Amino acid sequence: MTDDLPIRAFAQEYADRVEIRFGNPIPVALVVDRNSINRLRWALQTGGAALGVVGDEWE
């Protein structure tokens, strides 16, 4: 994944989840249940911290 990769998030309220699409024209999708969103956020923050990502980049 690179900084110029299109990323779009779509809330699917009827299914209580979020679909995150990466790329064009045929995107790859990551589907995250409501109960798992904070777990995904934690994993990204932990990995980012290990790489030295700091400051308001996570806010």
Biopython code that builds the backbone (N, CA, C, O; Angstrom):
import numpy as np
from Bio.PDB.StructureBuilder import StructureBuilder

atoms = [
    (1, "MET", "N", (0.852, -1.167, 0.000)),
    (1, "MET", "CA", (0.000, 0.000, 0.000)),
    (1, "MET", "C", (0.897, 1.229, 0.000)),
    (1, "MET", "O", (1.901, 1.280, 0.711)),
    (2, "THR", "N", (0.528, 2.207, -0.798)),
    (2, "THR", "CA", (1.287, 3.445, -0.886)),
    (2, "THR", "C", (0.367, 4.628, -0.585)),
    (2, "THR", "O", (-0.853, 4.484, -0.508)),
    (3, "ASP", "N", (0.980, 5.793, -0.419)),
    (3, "ASP", "CA", (0.223, 6.993, -0.062)),
    (3, "ASP", "C", (-0.756, 7.418, -1.150)),
    (3, "ASP", "O", (-1.750, 8.080, -0.851)),
    (4, "ASP", "N", (-0.502, 7.056, -2.397)),
    (4, "ASP", "CA", (-1.391, 7.483, -3.484)),
    (4, "ASP", "C", (-2.476, 6.454, -3.821)),
    (4, "ASP", "O", (-3.240, 6.654, -4.766)),
    (5, "LEU", "N", (-2.552, 5.367, -3.067)),
    (5, "LEU", "CA", (-3.589, 4.356, -3.293)),
    (5, "LEU", "C", (-4.945, 4.897, -2.828)),
    (5, "LEU", "O", (-5.069, 5.315, -1.677)),
    (6, "PRO", "N", (-5.956, 4.899, -3.689)),
    (6, "PRO", "CA", (-7.276, 5.365, -3.267)),
    (6, "PRO", "C", (-7.842, 4.447, -2.162)),
    (6, "PRO", "O", (-7.822, 3.222, -2.282)),
    (7, "ILE", "N", (-8.335, 5.065, -1.107)),
    (7, "ILE", "CA", (-8.961, 4.330, -0.004)),
    (7, "ILE", "C", (-10.292, 5.005, 0.293)),
    (7, "ILE", "O", (-10.360, 6.218, 0.493)),
    (8, "ARG", "N", (-11.347, 4.198, 0.317)),
    (8, "ARG", "CA", (-12.684, 4.724, 0.608)),
    (8, "ARG", "C", (-13.345, 3.834, 1.649)),
    (8, "ARG", "O", (-13.192, 2.613, 1.621)),
    (9, "ALA", "N", (-14.076, 4.448, 2.562)),
    (9, "ALA", "CA", (-14.787, 3.691, 3.592)),
    (9, "ALA", "C", (-16.285, 3.902, 3.411)),
    (9, "ALA", "O", (-16.744, 5.018, 3.165)),
    (10, "PHE", "N", (-17.034, 2.822, 3.536)),
    (10, "PHE", "CA", (-18.482, 2.861, 3.393)),
    (10, "PHE", "C", (-19.108, 2.181, 4.604)),
    (10, "PHE", "O", (-18.910, 0.987, 4.829)),
    (11, "ALA", "N", (-19.855, 2.944, 5.371)),
    (11, "ALA", "CA", (-20.575, 2.360, 6.505)),
    (11, "ALA", "C", (-21.761, 1.562, 5.980)),
    (11, "ALA", "O", (-22.531, 2.045, 5.150)),
    (12, "GLN", "N", (-21.895, 0.358, 6.465)),
    (12, "GLN", "CA", (-23.033, -0.494, 6.112)),
    (12, "GLN", "C", (-23.867, -0.671, 7.380)),
    (12, "GLN", "O", (-23.765, -1.676, 8.085)),
    (13, "GLU", "N", (-24.693, 0.337, 7.644)),
    (13, "GLU", "CA", (-25.463, 0.354, 8.885)),
    (13, "GLU", "C", (-26.341, -0.875, 9.042)),
    (13, "GLU", "O", (-26.499, -1.391, 10.149)),
    (14, "TYR", "N", (-26.908, -1.343, 7.950)),
    (14, "TYR", "CA", (-27.808, -2.496, 8.000)),
    (14, "TYR", "C", (-27.089, -3.764, 8.461)),
    (14, "TYR", "O", (-27.717, -4.676, 8.998)),
    (15, "ALA", "N", (-25.766, -3.820, 8.250)),
    (15, "ALA", "CA", (-24.985, -5.009, 8.618)),
    (15, "ALA", "C", (-24.076, -4.747, 9.813)),
    (15, "ALA", "O", (-23.367, -5.645, 10.265)),
    (16, "ASP", "N", (-24.096, -3.510, 10.329)),
    (16, "ASP", "CA", (-23.290, -3.135, 11.491)),
    (16, "ASP", "C", (-21.795, -3.332, 11.232)),
    (16, "ASP", "O", (-21.077, -3.899, 12.056)),
    (17, "ARG", "N", (-21.345, -2.855, 10.073)),
    (17, "ARG", "CA", (-19.944, -2.998, 9.708)),
    (17, "ARG", "C", (-19.518, -1.878, 8.765)),
    (17, "ARG", "O", (-20.345, -1.102, 8.286)),
    (18, "VAL", "N", (-18.223, -1.810, 8.509)),
    (18, "VAL", "CA", (-17.647, -0.832, 7.592)),
    (18, "VAL", "C", (-16.887, -1.599, 6.517)),
    (18, "VAL", "O", (-16.157, -2.544, 6.815)),
    (19, "GLU", "N", (-17.062, -1.189, 5.276)),
    (19, "GLU", "CA", (-16.291, -1.760, 4.175)),
    (19, "GLU", "C", (-15.269, -0.723, 3.749)),
    (19, "GLU", "O", (-15.622, 0.410, 3.424)),
    (20, "ILE", "N", (-14.005, -1.113, 3.750)),
    (20, "ILE", "CA", (-12.923, -0.231, 3.341)),
    (20, "ILE", "C", (-12.402, -0.768, 2.011)),
    (20, "ILE", "O", (-11.958, -1.913, 1.921)),
    (21, "ARG", "N", (-12.462, 0.079, 0.976)),
    (21, "ARG", "CA", (-12.045, -0.338, -0.365)),
    (21, "ARG", "C", (-10.708, 0.311, -0.712)),
    (21, "ARG", "O", (-10.504, 1.508, -0.512)),
    (22, "PHE", "N", (-9.806, -0.515, -1.237)),
    (22, "PHE", "CA", (-8.475, -0.071, -1.627)),
    (22, "PHE", "C", (-8.324, -0.235, -3.135)),
    (22, "PHE", "O", (-8.515, -1.330, -3.664)),
    (23, "GLY", "N", (-7.977, 0.858, -3.836)),
    (23, "GLY", "CA", (-7.658, 0.791, -5.249)),
    (23, "GLY", "C", (-8.819, 1.024, -6.191)),
    (23, "GLY", "O", (-9.980, 1.109, -5.792)),
    (24, "ASN", "N", (-8.450, 1.126, -7.474)),
    (24, "ASN", "CA", (-9.368, 1.308, -8.594)),
    (24, "ASN", "C", (-8.870, 0.448, -9.733)),
    (24, "ASN", "O", (-7.691, 0.097, -9.688)),
    (25, "PRO", "N", (-9.603, 0.076, -10.719)),
    (25, "PRO", "CA", (-11.055, 0.127, -10.812)),
    (25, "PRO", "C", (-11.717, -1.078, -10.138)),
    (25, "PRO", "O", (-12.922, -1.063, -9.889)),
    (26, "ILE", "N", (-10.944, -2.109, -9.847)),
    (26, "ILE", "CA", (-11.499, -3.271, -9.149)),
    (26, "ILE", "C", (-10.859, -3.304, -7.760)),
    (26, "ILE", "O", (-9.776, -3.864, -7.591)),
    (27, "PRO", "N", (-11.512, -2.715, -6.781)),
    (27, "PRO", "CA", (-10.888, -2.579, -5.468)),
    (27, "PRO", "C", (-10.877, -3.883, -4.669)),
    (27, "PRO", "O", (-11.693, -4.782, -4.875)),
    (28, "VAL", "N", (-9.935, -3.940, -3.771)),
    (28, "VAL", "CA", (-9.900, -4.993, -2.762)),
    (28, "VAL", "C", (-10.628, -4.427, -1.554)),
    (28, "VAL", "O", (-10.443, -3.258, -1.214)),
    (29, "ALA", "N", (-11.450, -5.232, -0.902)),
    (29, "ALA", "CA", (-12.246, -4.729, 0.219)),
    (29, "ALA", "C", (-11.865, -5.422, 1.519)),
    (29, "ALA", "O", (-11.600, -6.624, 1.555)),
    (30, "LEU", "N", (-11.845, -4.632, 2.578)),
    (30, "LEU", "CA", (-11.676, -5.135, 3.941)),
    (30, "LEU", "C", (-12.979, -4.811, 4.656)),
    (30, "LEU", "O", (-13.375, -3.648, 4.726)),
    (31, "VAL", "N", (-13.644, -5.818, 5.182)),
    (31, "VAL", "CA", (-14.913, -5.617, 5.878)),
    (31, "VAL", "C", (-14.659, -5.801, 7.366)),
    (31, "VAL", "O", (-14.144, -6.832, 7.799)),
    (32, "VAL", "N", (-15.031, -4.778, 8.152)),
    (32, "VAL", "CA", (-14.754, -4.779, 9.587)),
    (32, "VAL", "C", (-16.064, -4.620, 10.346)),
    (32, "VAL", "O", (-16.787, -3.644, 10.146)),
    (33, "ASP", "N", (-16.369, -5.575, 11.215)),
    (33, "ASP", "CA", (-17.552, -5.483, 12.072)),
    (33, "ASP", "C", (-17.382, -4.364, 13.089)),
    (33, "ASP", "O", (-16.261, -4.009, 13.454)),
    (34, "ARG", "N", (-18.488, -3.818, 13.538)),
    (34, "ARG", "CA", (-18.459, -2.737, 14.524)),
    (34, "ARG", "C", (-17.609, -3.109, 15.738)),
    (34, "ARG", "O", (-16.828, -2.288, 16.219)),
    (35, "ASN", "N", (-17.752, -4.321, 16.232)),
    (35, "ASN", "CA", (-17.031, -4.738, 17.435)),
    (35, "ASN", "C", (-15.533, -4.881, 17.206)),
    (35, "ASN", "O", (-14.772, -4.964, 18.170)),
    (36, "SER", "N", (-15.096, -4.912, 15.961)),
    (36, "SER", "CA", (-13.674, -5.100, 15.652)),
    (36, "SER", "C", (-12.967, -3.819, 15.233)),
    (36, "SER", "O", (-11.752, -3.834, 15.040)),
    (37, "ILE", "N", (-13.682, -2.723, 15.087)),
    (37, "ILE", "CA", (-13.070, -1.479, 14.612)),
    (37, "ILE", "C", (-11.965, -1.009, 15.548)),
    (37, "ILE", "O", (-10.887, -0.636, 15.085)),
    (38, "ASN", "N", (-12.208, -1.019, 16.848)),
    (38, "ASN", "CA", (-11.170, -0.570, 17.777)),
    (38, "ASN", "C", (-9.980, -1.515, 17.792)),
    (38, "ASN", "O", (-8.849, -1.078, 18.005)),
    (39, "ARG", "N", (-10.213, -2.790, 17.571)),
    (39, "ARG", "CA", (-9.103, -3.746, 17.494)),
    (39, "ARG", "C", (-8.234, -3.460, 16.271)),
    (39, "ARG", "O", (-7.007, -3.521, 16.359)),
    (40, "LEU", "N", (-8.852, -3.150, 15.132)),
    (40, "LEU", "CA", (-8.109, -2.785, 13.930)),
    (40, "LEU", "C", (-7.335, -1.490, 14.172)),
    (40, "LEU", "O", (-6.163, -1.392, 13.810)),
    (41, "ARG", "N", (-7.982, -0.501, 14.780)),
    (41, "ARG", "CA", (-7.321, 0.769, 15.094)),
    (41, "ARG", "C", (-6.105, 0.527, 15.980)),
    (41, "ARG", "O", (-5.043, 1.102, 15.745)),
    (42, "TRP", "N", (-6.253, -0.329, 17.008)),
    (42, "TRP", "CA", (-5.149, -0.633, 17.907)),
    (42, "TRP", "C", (-3.985, -1.267, 17.141)),
    (42, "TRP", "O", (-2.829, -0.906, 17.361)),
    (43, "ALA", "N", (-4.286, -2.210, 16.243)),
    (43, "ALA", "CA", (-3.234, -2.873, 15.473)),
    (43, "ALA", "C", (-2.480, -1.871, 14.596)),
    (43, "ALA", "O", (-1.255, -1.937, 14.495)),
    (44, "LEU", "N", (-3.194, -0.956, 13.971)),
    (44, "LEU", "CA", (-2.557, 0.063, 13.139)),
    (44, "LEU", "C", (-1.720, 1.016, 13.989)),
    (44, "LEU", "O", (-0.612, 1.381, 13.598)),
    (45, "GLN", "N", (-2.238, 1.420, 15.145)),
    (45, "GLN", "CA", (-1.483, 2.303, 16.028)),
    (45, "GLN", "C", (-0.226, 1.628, 16.551)),
    (45, "GLN", "O", (0.837, 2.247, 16.609)),
    (46, "THR", "N", (-0.342, 0.364, 16.931)),
    (46, "THR", "CA", (0.803, -0.376, 17.442)),
    (46, "THR", "C", (1.876, -0.527, 16.363)),
    (46, "THR", "O", (3.059, -0.303, 16.617)),
    (47, "GLY", "N", (1.455, -0.907, 15.166)),
    (47, "GLY", "CA", (2.406, -1.027, 14.059)),
    (47, "GLY", "C", (3.024, 0.303, 13.686)),
    (47, "GLY", "O", (4.222, 0.387, 13.412)),
    (48, "GLY", "N", (2.205, 1.344, 13.676)),
    (48, "GLY", "CA", (2.711, 2.677, 13.359)),
    (48, "GLY", "C", (3.712, 3.162, 14.389)),
    (48, "GLY", "O", (4.735, 3.748, 14.034)),
    (49, "ALA", "N", (3.427, 2.924, 15.659)),
    (49, "ALA", "CA", (4.353, 3.320, 16.728)),
    (49, "ALA", "C", (5.685, 2.586, 16.580)),
    (49, "ALA", "O", (6.743, 3.171, 16.816)),
    (50, "ALA", "N", (5.643, 1.311, 16.193)),
    (50, "ALA", "CA", (6.878, 0.544, 15.996)),
    (50, "ALA", "C", (7.704, 1.119, 14.843)),
    (50, "ALA", "O", (8.926, 0.969, 14.814)),
    (51, "LEU", "N", (7.034, 1.775, 13.897)),
    (51, "LEU", "CA", (7.729, 2.407, 12.772)),
    (51, "LEU", "C", (8.106, 3.854, 13.051)),
    (51, "LEU", "O", (8.743, 4.505, 12.224)),
    (52, "GLY", "N", (7.711, 4.355, 14.219)),
    (52, "GLY", "CA", (8.049, 5.726, 14.577)),
    (52, "GLY", "C", (7.021, 6.757, 14.176)),
    (52, "GLY", "O", (7.318, 7.951, 14.191)),
    (53, "VAL", "N", (5.824, 6.337, 13.819)),
    (53, "VAL", "CA", (4.755, 7.284, 13.491)),
    (53, "VAL", "C", (4.270, 7.894, 14.804)),
    (53, "VAL", "O", (3.849, 7.179, 15.714)),
    (54, "VAL", "N", (4.332, 9.225, 14.893)),
    (54, "VAL", "CA", (3.970, 9.903, 16.136)),
    (54, "VAL", "C", (3.113, 11.125, 15.843)),
    (54, "VAL", "O", (2.900, 11.497, 14.690)),
    (55, "GLY", "N", (2.629, 11.735, 16.911)),
    (55, "GLY", "CA", (1.897, 12.984, 16.787)),
    (55, "GLY", "C", (0.457, 12.816, 16.395)),
    (55, "GLY", "O", (-0.175, 11.805, 16.703)),
    (56, "ASP", "N", (-0.061, 13.822, 15.708)),
    (56, "ASP", "CA", (-1.481, 13.850, 15.378)),
    (56, "ASP", "C", (-1.833, 12.992, 14.175)),
    (56, "ASP", "O", (-2.973, 13.030, 13.711)),
    (57, "GLU", "N", (-0.896, 12.227, 13.661)),
    (57, "GLU", "CA", (-1.207, 11.353, 12.522)),
    (57, "GLU", "C", (-2.258, 10.322, 12.873)),
    (57, "GLU", "O", (-2.899, 9.771, 11.978)),
    (58, "TRP", "N", (-2.455, 10.043, 14.177)),
    (58, "TRP", "CA", (-3.426, 9.042, 14.600)),
    (58, "TRP", "C", (-4.722, 9.681, 15.077)),
    (58, "TRP", "O", (-5.667, 8.975, 15.430)),
    (59, "GLU", "N", (-4.774, 10.985, 15.092)),
    (59, "GLU", "CA", (-5.978, 11.638, 15.604)),
    (59, "GLU", "C", (-6.927, 11.997, 14.501)),
    (59, "GLU", "O", (-7.993, 12.555, 14.761)),
]
sb = StructureBuilder()
sb.init_structure("model")
sb.init_model(0)
sb.init_chain("A")
sb.init_seg("    ")
for serial, (resi, resn, name, xyz) in enumerate(atoms, 1):
    if name == "N":
        sb.init_residue(resn, " ", resi, " ")
    sb.init_atom(name, np.array(xyz, "f"), 0.0, 1.0, " ", f" {name:<3s}", serial, name[0])
structure = sb.get_structure()
